[in-house]
Amino acid sequence: MILDFASLVDSICTSLQEQQKLFHDSLILNPVENIPDSEILTPGMSFLHGLYNTDTIKSEEEKINSKIQFSGRVQITEDINRIYASWAELLGGEGISMRLLSGLHAHIVIFMAITEIGQRVMALPEKAGGHVSSYAILKRLGLQIKDIPYDCTCMKIDRKKCISDMETFQPDIIFVDRSEGLVYEDFSWLGHYRTAHPCYKIFDASQYLTNIICYDYTNPFDMGFDLIITTLHKNLPGPQRALVCTKQKDEMWSRLRSGISTYVSNMHVFSIYSAGLLLNNYERLQVLSKTMLQNACALESALQDAGVPIIVRQTDSFSPPTHHCWIGPLEKLSAYKLYGSLEQVGLMTNYRLLPYNIGYGLRLGLSGATQSGLQVSDILELAEIISEAFQKGVGRPLKEKTLRFIHRVKGVDNDDSIQ
């Protein structure tokens, strides 16, 4: 039997060219995509693919007594641990692992490693901005789950009710994973609160990482959390990879490390090298951190002035703004129509059922767009484009206007199109 995959390969190559042109002519305006600089991607185009490696440095005796050992990879292991040490220093923790591939992969492995069936977890529910899949994971692992109570009016945690629930429920784990949020909420009262029952506190920083490592946000460790989980490719323009960092190398960290070794096989080390190379751009990340937050606040204000329904964030000195903006509430079909209209002109957003019982709308994020070159001086024009799409729909003039805008933001000549 002769198999011919030429037509498949041809169609894939054509599709890749089409997707490259779409990327060239569009602007990311959602908070879960980002664009790493090309220099940090070089390990992904190297010999590193397919190599089998560990991140544990072993003595000769440990190697002899191990069940399995791979030769010729000592230098890679040493490099990985140097990268770990730099990231641990940046995050203010004692231990790092980058063996995990994504945020949800991290959630699954961590809770498999450190919990037993029947233990109690207080977690941020989806209606308070928690991840849509967190509860399904925790439930499948046989854990008892209780919502961290929230206030829909203030769009924050209900502090008084939370403390009361902690006393009665006595959680083994508190898990704050805010995928949606207009402010970076102060959880220091939660992190430092102590009940009679020992409680391990986990914070997912995927939507905030750039701002945390650039010191524009309070570090979760300083708010009393024990473990930070984060992706490197959402708020941060890094490789597609998850990271876990412990405040202390304690017994829970030992259990977690053991679990990661059990549940995760090959490490895909090329993206760990990318995470190390990324640190060469730290000064640029500092600029990115501040600019994305400025862009988000400016866009919120400009959209409001332009007649677009917008959820206005409630900030204070303890709750600085995030890079998110929410358009809404809208009728479901109206929200979906606006989502489609913006996609037609090259503005890539999220159609969402927003938290806090707001209803349907669009979730915008300014990290990827800022990484592409968006500045505060561009925000008024961007708001005008979104307003026109909302109020009048999409025609050829708006498409052409938006394309010129996107190319200017990205520093691309309008004649420099990908064929």
C-alpha positions in Angstrom: 0.0 0.0 0.0 1.4 3.3 -1.1 0.4 6.3 0.9 0.5 9.8 -0.6 0.3 12.7 1.8 1.4 15.4 -0.8 -2.1 17.0 -1.0 -2.2 17.2 2.8 1.2 18.8 3.1 0.3 21.3 0.3 -2.9 22.3 2.0 -1.1 22.7 5.4 1.6 24.9 3.8 -1.1 27.0 2.1 -3.0 27.4 5.4 0.1 28.4 7.2 0.7 31.2 4.7 -2.9 32.4 5.1 -2.6 32.4 8.9 0.7 34.3 8.7 -1.0 37.0 6.6 -4.0 37.1 9.1 -1.5 37.6 12.0 0.3 40.2 10.0 -2.9 42.2 9.4 -4.5 41.8 12.9 -3.9 43.0 16.4 -4.3 40.8 19.5 -6.8 42.4 21.9 -7.4 39.5 24.2 -5.6 38.7 27.4 -4.5 35.1 26.8 -2.3 35.5 23.8 1.1 37.2 23.5 4.0 37.6 21.1 7.5 36.5 22.2 10.5 38.3 20.7 12.1 36.2 18.0 15.5 35.8 19.8 13.9 33.8 22.6 12.4 31.3 20.1 15.8 30.1 18.8 16.0 27.1 21.1 12.7 25.9 19.6 14.5 25.7 16.2 17.5 23.7 17.5 18.7 20.2 18.3 16.9 20.2 21.6 13.7 18.7 20.3 13.2 15.1 21.3 16.0 14.9 23.9 15.1 13.3 27.1 16.2 15.1 30.2 15.7 15.7 34.0 16.0 18.9 36.0 17.4 17.1 39.0 21.1 17.2 39.6 22.2 13.9 40.9 25.4 12.6 42.5 27.2 9.6 41.0 25.7 7.4 43.8 22.2 8.6 43.1 22.7 7.9 39.4 23.9 4.4 40.1 20.9 3.7 42.4 18.3 5.3 40.1 15.9 3.1 38.2 16.7 4.8 34.9 19.4 7.2 33.7 20.1 9.0 30.4 23.6 9.8 29.3 25.0 13.0 27.8 22.6 15.5 29.3 24.4 16.8 32.3 25.0 20.3 30.8 21.4 20.7 30.0 20.4 19.8 33.6 22.9 22.3 34.9 21.6 25.0 32.5 18.0 24.4 33.6 18.9 24.7 37.2 20.6 28.0 36.5 17.5 29.3 34.8 15.4 28.0 37.7 17.6 29.9 40.2 17.3 33.2 38.2 13.5 32.9 38.1 13.3 32.0 41.7 15.3 35.1 42.6 13.0 37.2 40.4 9.9 35.9 42.1 11.3 35.9 45.6 10.9 32.1 46.1 13.2 29.3 47.0 12.3 26.7 44.4 11.1 26.5 40.8 9.9 23.9 38.3 9.1 24.5 34.7 8.3 20.9 33.8 4.6 21.7 33.4 3.3 22.6 29.9 0.3 24.8 30.6 -1.8 26.4 33.3 -4.4 23.7 33.5 -1.7 21.0 33.2 -0.2 22.7 36.3 -3.5 22.7 38.2 -4.0 19.0 37.5 -0.5 17.9 38.5 -0.3 20.1 41.5 -3.5 18.9 43.1 -2.8 15.3 42.2 0.6 15.7 44.0 -0.3 17.5 47.2 -3.9 16.5 48.0 -5.7 13.4 49.1 -9.2 12.4 48.1 -11.7 14.1 50.4 -9.6 17.1 51.4 -11.2 20.5 51.4 -10.4 23.3 48.9 -11.7 26.9 48.9 -11.4 28.2 45.4 -12.4 31.3 43.4 -15.5 30.4 41.4 -16.0 31.2 37.8 -18.6 33.9 38.7 -15.9 35.7 40.6 -13.4 35.5 37.7 -12.0 32.0 38.4 -11.0 29.7 35.6 -13.8 27.9 33.8 -12.2 24.5 34.3 -10.8 24.7 37.8 -13.9 23.2 39.5 -14.1 20.3 37.1 -10.5 19.4 37.8 -10.9 19.6 41.6 -14.1 17.7 41.6 -12.7 14.9 39.4 -9.8 14.5 41.9 -12.3 13.8 44.7 -11.8 17.1 46.6 -14.5 18.9 48.6 -14.9 22.4 47.1 -16.3 25.6 48.6 -16.6 28.9 46.8 -14.5 31.8 48.0 -17.5 34.2 48.6 -17.6 37.3 46.4 -19.4 40.7 46.1 -20.9 41.3 42.7 -21.4 45.0 43.4 -17.8 45.7 44.3 -16.5 42.9 41.9 -14.2 41.7 44.7 -14.0 39.0 47.4 -16.4 39.4 50.3 -13.7 39.6 53.0 -15.9 39.2 56.0 -17.9 36.3 54.6 -14.6 34.6 53.5 -13.1 34.7 56.9 -16.3 33.3 58.4 -16.3 30.5 55.9 -12.7 29.7 56.5 -13.4 29.2 60.2 -16.3 26.8 59.6 -15.1 24.9 56.5 -11.4 24.7 57.6 -9.9 24.3 54.1 -6.7 22.4 53.5 -6.0 24.5 50.4 -7.0 28.0 49.3 -6.8 28.4 45.6 -7.0 31.9 44.0 -6.9 31.6 40.2 -8.4 34.8 38.8 -8.6 34.5 35.0 -10.9 37.6 34.8 -10.5 40.8 36.7 -10.3 44.5 36.2 -8.2 45.1 39.3 -5.3 43.3 40.9 -7.0 42.6 44.2 -5.2 42.8 47.5 -5.3 39.3 49.1 -2.9 40.0 51.9 -5.6 39.7 54.5 -6.4 36.3 53.1 -2.8 35.1 52.7 -1.8 36.1 56.3 -5.0 34.9 58.0 -4.4 31.9 60.2 -7.0 29.4 61.3 -6.7 26.5 63.8 -6.4 24.2 60.8 -3.2 24.5 58.7 -4.0 25.8 55.2 -1.8 25.9 52.1 -2.4 28.9 49.9 -1.9 28.9 46.1 -2.0 31.9 43.7 -2.2 31.7 39.9 -0.4 34.7 38.5 -0.9 33.9 34.8 -2.8 37.2 34.1 -0.3 39.3 36.2 3.2 37.9 35.8 4.9 40.8 33.9 3.5 43.3 36.4 4.6 41.2 39.4 8.2 40.6 38.3 8.5 44.2 37.3 7.2 45.3 40.8 4.2 47.1 39.6 2.0 44.6 41.6 2.5 43.2 45.1 4.2 39.8 45.0 1.7 37.0 46.0 4.4 35.7 48.4 4.3 39.1 50.2 0.6 38.6 50.5 1.1 35.4 52.4 0.7 32.8 49.6 2.9 29.6 49.7 2.9 28.7 46.0 2.7 30.7 42.7 1.5 29.1 39.5 1.8 30.9 36.3 2.0 30.5 32.5 4.8 32.4 30.6 2.8 33.1 27.5 -0.3 35.2 28.5 0.5 38.4 30.4 4.2 37.8 29.7 5.5 37.5 26.1 7.3 34.2 26.8 7.3 30.6 25.6 4.3 28.4 25.9 5.1 26.9 29.3 3.9 26.8 32.9 6.0 27.6 36.0 5.5 26.8 39.7 7.5 28.6 42.4 7.5 27.9 46.1 8.1 30.5 48.8 9.9 27.8 50.9 11.4 24.5 50.1 9.2 22.8 52.7 7.5 19.4 53.0 4.7 20.4 50.6 7.3 21.4 48.0 9.0 18.0 48.3 5.6 16.3 47.8 5.0 18.5 44.7 8.4 17.9 43.2 7.9 14.1 43.7 4.4 14.3 42.1 5.7 16.3 39.1 8.4 13.7 38.6 5.8 11.0 38.6 3.1 12.6 36.4 5.3 14.5 33.9 7.6 12.7 31.5 9.8 14.6 29.0 10.5 18.2 29.8 10.6 19.9 26.4 13.6 21.8 27.5 13.7 24.1 24.5 11.0 26.4 26.0 12.8 26.4 29.4 15.9 27.7 27.6 13.6 30.3 26.0 12.4 31.3 29.5 16.1 31.9 30.4 16.8 34.0 27.3 13.7 36.1 28.0 15.4 37.6 31.0 17.8 39.4 28.8 14.9 41.7 27.9 14.0 42.6 31.5 14.3 46.4 30.9 11.8 46.1 28.0 9.5 44.1 30.2 9.5 46.9 32.7 8.3 49.3 30.0 5.8 46.7 28.8 4.3 46.3 32.3 3.6 50.0 32.8 2.5 50.7 29.2 -0.1 47.8 29.1 -1.7 49.1 32.2 -1.7 52.7 31.0 -3.2 51.5 27.7 -6.0 49.6 29.4 -7.0 52.6 31.5 -6.9 54.9 28.6 -8.9 52.5 26.4 -11.6 52.1 29.1 -12.0 55.9 29.3 -11.9 56.4 25.6 -14.5 53.7 24.9 -16.8 55.2 27.5 -16.4 58.7 25.9 -17.1 57.1 22.4 -20.4 55.7 23.5 -19.4 52.0 23.9 -20.9 50.3 26.9 -17.9 49.5 29.2 -17.6 48.1 32.7 -15.8 50.8 34.7 -13.2 49.4 37.1 -13.1 50.4 40.8 -9.5 51.0 41.6 -7.7 52.2 44.8 -4.2 52.2 46.2 -4.6 48.6 47.2 -6.2 47.4 43.9 -4.4 48.7 40.9 -5.9 48.2 37.4 -5.2 45.2 35.3 -4.6 45.2 31.5 -8.2 43.9 31.0 -11.1 45.9 29.7 -14.7 44.6 29.5 -17.2 45.8 27.0 -20.8 45.1 28.2 -23.2 44.1 29.4 -24.8 43.4 26.0 -27.5 41.2 24.7 -25.9 37.8 23.8 -26.4 38.3 20.0 -25.3 41.9 20.1 -22.1 40.9 21.9 -21.4 38.1 19.4 -22.1 40.5 16.5 -19.6 43.1 17.8 -17.1 40.2 18.4 -17.5 39.2 14.8 -17.3 42.8 13.5 -14.0 43.4 15.3 -12.7 40.2 13.9 -13.6 41.3 10.4 -11.4 44.4 10.7 -8.5 42.5 12.4 -9.1 43.2 16.1 -9.0 39.9 17.9 -11.0 39.9 21.1 -12.8 37.4 23.4 -16.6 36.9 23.4 -17.4 36.1 27.0 -20.0 35.5 29.6 -18.5 38.0 32.0 -18.2 37.3 35.8 -20.1 38.9 38.7 -23.5 38.2 36.9 -22.7 41.0 34.4 -23.9 39.0 31.4 -22.4 38.7 28.0 -19.8 41.0 26.6 -16.3 41.2 25.2 -13.1 40.7 27.2 -10.2 42.8 25.9 -6.6 42.6 27.0 -3.8 45.0 26.3 -0.6 42.9 26.8 -0.3 41.4 23.4 -1.3 44.6 21.6 1.2 46.6 23.7 3.9 44.1 22.9 3.1 44.7 19.2 3.7 48.4 19.6 0.4 49.9 20.8 1.0 53.2 22.7 -1.3 55.5 24.7 -1.2 57.9 21.8 -2.9 55.2 19.7 -5.8 54.6 22.0 -8.2 57.3 20.8 -8.0 56.0 17.3 -8.5 52.4 18.5 -11.5 53.5 20.5 -13.0 55.2 17.5 -12.6 52.1 15.4 -14.3 49.9 18.0 -17.1 52.5 18.4 -17.7 52.7 14.7 -17.9 48.9 14.5 -20.3 48.9 17.4 -22.6 51.6 16.2 -22.5 51.2 12.4 -21.1 47.8 11.6 -18.3 47.0 9.2 -17.8 48.4 5.8 -14.8 48.6 3.4 -13.7 52.1 4.7 -13.5 50.8 8.3 -11.6 47.7 7.2 -9.1 49.8 5.3 -8.8 52.4 8.1 -8.2 49.6 10.7 -5.6 47.9 8.5 -3.6 51.1 8.2 -3.9 51.6 12.0 -2.7 48.0 12.7 0.2 48.3 10.4 1.3 51.6 11.8 1.1 50.2 15.4 3.2 47.2 14.4 5.7 49.4 12.4 4.8 47.7 9.2 4.6 49.4 5.8 1.1 49.1 4.3 2.6 47.9 1.1 4.7 45.3 2.9 2.0 42.6 2.7 2.7 38.8 2.8 1.9 37.2 -0.4 
